[in-house]
Amino acid sequence: MASSTTAEAGAWKWAIRKRVWDALEADGVARAPRPAHHRIPNFDGAAAAADLLGRLEVFLNAQCVKVNPDSPQKQVRFLTLSVLDSQMIPTGCIPEASTPAGAAKYGRPLGLDEKIKVDLIVIGSVAVDPNSGARLGKGEGFAELEYGMLRYMGAIHDSTIIVTTVHDTQLVDDIPLEKLQVHDVPVDIICTPTQVIFTNTTIPKPQGIYWEKLSSEKLGHIRVLRELKARIEHETGTKLPCGPSVKLPQPQASKEEE
């Protein structure tokens, strides 16, 4: 019953995702890895969107930038390393097969006790509303979990700017704010190949990890979350709640992602 209720509650998200994925393919702007469906879609002009981001003051003034590992943000990662020489690519919440090669080769792992300050977060999206800053990812919730862990570590706070780079086709106006959940992460800035949009979002940002929404399947899939849960339970002497059961999609490895 819980799984059914969860699926019904997320049906509207999947309808929007499918419409955007279909449009990217139909318009001929989707780029490898293909198809665009069931992933953060790569698109024609991804580098141009990244270049617009790279000119923003919030980017140029950042000391540490957290960048997602997906293909459309490849140029963002390049700019971050070449211009700022400091970036954080989260790999604790993504399948090992999808871990960017550059992060594995040149980076170092960060523990939950690491004292860092992230100045800017770049996040991948499937659909985003320029009027409200509401965002939909690919449906696996990894971006939300990464955000929650950074909040737990004290690395970010409410005023930490969140940016997404997308194609103009991914801009939508029908994400119902009243149906967003407490862990959904909004964006402050949207960069497309043609424009920069400041959303002035008023959507509250997540305050941490909402364990009551985290399924046992996803917890079993992500080691760092299991470690964090065990730590909190040990420190508080209280067993944390667990969310409804879900069926996790199979990880998609891609040679295009690095």
C-alpha positions as CSV (number, residue, x, y, z in Angstrom):
1,M,0.0,0.0,0.0
2,A,2.8,2.4,0.9
3,S,4.6,1.8,-2.4
4,S,1.3,2.3,-4.3
5,T,0.7,5.6,-2.6
6,T,4.3,6.8,-3.3
7,A,3.9,5.9,-6.9
8,E,0.7,7.7,-7.3
9,A,2.1,10.8,-5.5
10,G,5.0,10.9,-8.0
11,A,2.9,10.2,-11.2
12,W,2.7,13.9,-12.1
13,K,6.5,14.2,-11.9
14,W,6.9,11.3,-14.3
15,A,4.4,12.8,-16.7
16,I,6.5,16.1,-16.9
17,R,9.8,14.2,-17.2
18,K,8.5,12.1,-20.0
19,R,7.2,15.1,-21.9
20,V,10.6,16.8,-21.6
21,W,12.5,13.7,-22.6
22,D,10.3,13.2,-25.6
23,A,10.6,16.8,-26.6
24,L,14.4,16.8,-26.5
25,E,14.5,13.7,-28.7
26,A,11.8,15.0,-31.1
27,D,13.4,18.4,-31.5
28,G,16.8,16.8,-32.2
29,V,18.6,18.5,-29.4
30,A,19.3,15.4,-27.2
31,R,23.0,14.3,-27.3
32,A,24.8,11.2,-26.2
33,P,24.4,9.3,-24.1
34,R,21.0,8.4,-25.7
35,P,18.2,8.0,-25.3
36,A,17.6,11.1,-23.1
37,H,15.0,9.2,-21.1
38,H,15.6,8.1,-17.5
39,R,18.7,10.2,-17.1
40,I,19.8,13.8,-16.6
41,P,19.7,14.5,-20.4
42,N,22.6,15.8,-22.3
43,F,21.7,18.4,-24.9
44,D,23.0,20.5,-27.8
45,G,24.4,23.7,-26.3
46,A,25.4,22.2,-23.0
47,A,28.9,23.8,-23.2
48,A,27.3,27.2,-24.1
49,A,25.1,27.0,-21.0
50,A,28.2,26.2,-18.9
51,D,30.0,29.1,-20.4
52,L,27.2,31.5,-19.3
53,L,27.5,30.0,-15.8
54,G,31.2,30.5,-15.9
55,R,30.8,34.3,-16.4
56,L,28.6,34.7,-13.3
57,E,30.0,36.5,-10.3
58,V,28.7,33.8,-8.0
59,F,30.8,31.3,-9.9
60,L,34.0,33.4,-10.3
61,N,33.9,34.3,-6.6
62,A,33.4,30.7,-5.4
63,Q,36.3,28.8,-3.7
64,C,34.6,25.4,-3.7
65,V,31.9,24.3,-6.2
66,K,29.9,21.0,-5.9
67,V,29.2,19.8,-9.4
68,N,27.0,16.8,-10.4
69,P,28.7,14.1,-12.5
70,D,26.3,14.0,-15.5
71,S,27.2,14.5,-19.1
72,P,25.6,17.9,-19.7
73,Q,27.7,19.3,-16.9
74,K,31.0,18.2,-18.3
75,Q,32.0,21.7,-19.4
76,V,31.0,23.0,-15.9
77,R,33.4,20.6,-14.4
78,F,36.1,21.6,-16.8
79,L,35.6,25.3,-16.1
80,T,35.5,24.7,-12.4
81,L,38.9,23.0,-12.5
82,S,40.5,25.3,-15.0
83,V,39.2,28.6,-13.5
84,L,38.8,27.9,-9.8
85,D,41.0,24.8,-9.4
86,S,38.6,23.5,-6.8
87,Q,35.5,21.4,-7.1
88,M,33.6,18.7,-5.3
89,I,32.0,15.8,-7.3
90,P,29.8,13.7,-5.1
91,T,30.3,10.0,-5.7
92,G,29.0,8.5,-2.5
93,C,25.4,8.6,-3.7
94,I,25.9,7.4,-7.3
95,P,26.7,3.9,-8.6
96,E,30.4,3.1,-8.9
97,A,30.0,2.5,-12.6
98,S,28.9,6.1,-13.1
99,T,31.6,7.7,-11.1
100,P,33.5,10.3,-13.2
101,A,36.9,9.0,-14.2
102,G,38.5,12.3,-13.4
103,A,37.2,12.3,-9.9
104,A,38.4,8.8,-9.3
105,K,41.9,9.5,-10.8
106,Y,42.7,13.0,-9.5
107,G,40.4,13.5,-6.6
108,R,40.4,12.4,-3.0
109,P,37.4,11.0,-1.0
110,L,35.8,13.3,1.6
111,G,34.4,11.8,4.8
112,L,31.4,13.0,6.7
113,D,33.6,14.7,9.3
114,E,35.4,16.8,6.6
115,K,35.4,20.5,7.4
116,I,34.6,22.1,4.1
117,K,32.5,25.1,2.8
118,V,30.8,24.7,-0.5
119,D,30.1,28.1,-2.0
120,L,28.1,27.0,-5.0
121,I,26.1,23.9,-6.0
122,V,25.6,23.0,-9.7
123,I,22.8,20.4,-10.1
124,G,21.5,18.5,-13.0
125,S,17.8,18.7,-14.0
126,V,15.2,17.1,-16.2
127,A,12.8,20.0,-15.9
128,V,12.8,23.3,-14.1
129,D,10.4,26.2,-13.7
130,P,12.0,29.6,-14.3
131,N,9.2,31.3,-12.5
132,S,9.5,29.5,-9.2
133,G,12.8,27.6,-9.2
134,A,11.0,24.3,-8.8
135,R,13.1,21.4,-10.2
136,L,12.6,17.8,-11.2
137,G,15.6,15.4,-11.4
138,K,15.5,12.0,-13.0
139,G,13.6,10.5,-10.2
140,E,16.2,8.6,-8.1
141,G,16.7,11.3,-5.4
142,F,20.5,11.2,-5.4
143,A,20.8,15.0,-5.7
144,E,18.5,15.5,-2.7
145,L,20.5,13.0,-0.7
146,E,23.8,14.7,-1.6
147,Y,22.2,18.0,-0.6
148,G,21.0,16.6,2.7
149,M,24.4,15.1,3.6
150,L,26.1,18.5,2.9
151,R,23.7,20.1,5.2
152,Y,24.5,17.5,7.9
153,M,28.2,18.2,7.4
154,G,27.6,22.0,7.8
155,A,29.1,22.6,4.3
156,I,26.1,24.5,3.0
157,H,23.2,26.5,4.3
158,D,20.0,28.1,3.1
159,S,21.8,30.9,1.3
160,T,24.1,28.6,-0.6
161,I,23.3,29.3,-4.3
162,I,22.0,26.4,-6.4
163,V,22.5,26.5,-10.2
164,T,21.3,24.2,-13.0
165,T,22.3,24.1,-16.6
166,V,19.6,22.9,-19.0
167,H,18.3,23.3,-22.6
168,D,15.5,25.9,-23.1
169,T,13.3,22.9,-24.0
170,Q,13.6,21.8,-20.3
171,L,11.9,25.0,-19.0
172,V,8.4,24.2,-17.9
173,D,5.6,26.2,-16.2
174,D,3.4,23.4,-14.7
175,I,5.3,22.0,-11.7
176,P,2.7,22.3,-8.9
177,L,4.3,23.9,-5.9
178,E,1.7,22.5,-3.6
179,K,2.8,19.0,-4.5
180,L,6.5,19.4,-3.9
181,Q,7.9,17.4,-1.0
182,V,10.1,18.7,1.8
183,H,13.2,17.1,0.4
184,D,12.8,18.6,-3.2
185,V,15.7,20.9,-4.0
186,P,14.8,24.2,-5.8
187,V,17.3,26.3,-7.9
188,D,18.3,29.9,-7.6
189,I,19.8,30.3,-11.1
190,I,19.1,28.6,-14.4
191,C,21.6,28.7,-17.3
192,T,20.5,27.7,-20.8
193,P,22.5,28.0,-24.0
194,T,20.6,31.3,-24.6
195,Q,20.0,33.0,-21.2
196,V,20.6,33.2,-17.5
197,I,17.5,33.2,-15.3
198,F,17.5,34.3,-11.7
199,T,14.4,32.6,-10.2
200,N,14.3,34.4,-6.9
201,T,12.8,31.2,-5.5
202,T,10.9,31.2,-2.3
203,I,10.7,27.4,-2.1
204,P,12.2,26.3,1.2
205,K,15.4,24.4,0.8
206,P,15.8,21.0,2.5
207,Q,17.3,21.1,6.0
208,G,18.9,17.7,5.9
209,I,18.1,14.0,5.2
210,Y,14.5,13.0,5.7
211,W,14.9,9.5,6.9
212,E,11.2,8.8,6.9
213,K,11.2,9.2,3.1
214,L,14.3,7.0,2.5
215,S,13.5,3.5,1.5
216,S,15.4,0.5,2.8
217,E,16.3,-0.4,-0.8
218,K,18.0,3.0,-1.4
219,L,19.7,2.8,2.0
220,G,21.1,-0.6,1.2
221,H,22.4,0.8,-2.1
222,I,24.4,3.7,-0.6
223,R,27.1,2.8,1.9
224,V,27.7,6.4,3.2
225,L,24.1,6.7,4.1
226,R,24.1,3.5,6.1
227,E,27.2,4.7,8.0
228,L,25.5,8.1,8.7
229,K,22.3,6.4,9.9
230,A,24.3,4.1,12.2
231,R,26.3,7.1,13.6
232,I,23.2,9.2,14.3
233,E,21.4,6.2,15.9
234,H,24.4,5.5,18.1
235,E,24.8,9.2,19.1
236,T,21.2,9.7,19.9
237,G,20.2,6.2,21.1
238,T,17.2,6.5,18.9
239,K,16.3,4.3,15.9
240,L,15.7,6.5,12.8
241,P,12.5,5.9,10.7
242,C,12.6,4.3,7.3
243,G,10.5,5.2,4.2
244,P,8.2,3.1,2.1
245,S,9.7,0.3,-0.1
246,V,10.6,1.3,-3.7
247,K,12.0,-0.5,-6.7
248,L,15.3,1.1,-7.7
249,P,16.2,1.5,-11.4
250,Q,19.3,-0.2,-12.7
251,P,22.3,2.1,-12.7
252,Q,23.3,3.3,-16.2
253,A,27.0,3.5,-16.9
254,S,28.1,5.9,-19.6
255,K,31.5,6.4,-21.4
256,E,30.4,10.0,-22.0
257,E,30.4,10.8,-18.3
258,E,33.7,11.4,-16.6
